[in-house]
Amino acid sequence: MRTLSHTGVVIFALFLMGAPATVDGQDPVRVKIANLEQDVRGLSTEVRQLRLEIEELRRENAALRAKVDGGDTVTREQLNRGLRTLRSELEREQRDRNEEIVQQVTRQIERLASQTQEAMEAMAKSIEGQPRAAPTIEFSDDYPKEGIAYTVQPGDTLSGIAGRFGARVQDIQNANRIGDPRQLRAGQNIFIPIRDENNN
């Protein structure tokens, strides 16, 4: 848009020269020309402002057109790629969480195993410290009622005594109620059953 030139303003002013020669001592033509020039300057300023606004609108329009044409438009492939990335991150976070849970459970199991082992060892020590009841031994009366009396000598053993008199260790144990052969003591009097060779 072009503004009025200075020459145009002058021609327009001459057109208006039919006005009175003076108004309060001033030339009315010059007054009108001055007023017109002032109006033209105002219009020029407004035109420049409008041009700036139009240029700004053009830039905004170009930016919007670029977005519509695909500059910032999210395609289906981009959306799918974003979803895959999100799913992968969620799965990785879930795996990390599962590993953390497994580690916590493992630590708890190890702690329980250690406590159980300590409890079992303490129980074993407690049992070892208790007096043990002697096993119940049943003796048989099925041994010869004839035999000899004998005083155990130092170094004697049931097997040695049985071999010396031709007796059986089991018969000596049954006759004398000896549950443990190690309990044989020197000076102890025992009965040695002797079987009849014809009635073994």
Buried (B, 14 or more C-beta within 10 A) or exposed (E): EEEBEEEEBBEEBEEEEEEEEEEEEEEBBEBBBEEBBEEBEEEEEEEEEEEEEEEEEEEEEEEEEEEEEEEEEEEEEEEEEEEEEEEEEEEEEEEEEEEEEEEEEEEEEEEEEEEEEEEEEEEEEEEEEEEEEEEEEEBEEEBBEEBEEBEBEEEBEBEEBBEEBEBBBBBBBBBBEBEEEEEBEEEBEBBBBBBEEEEE
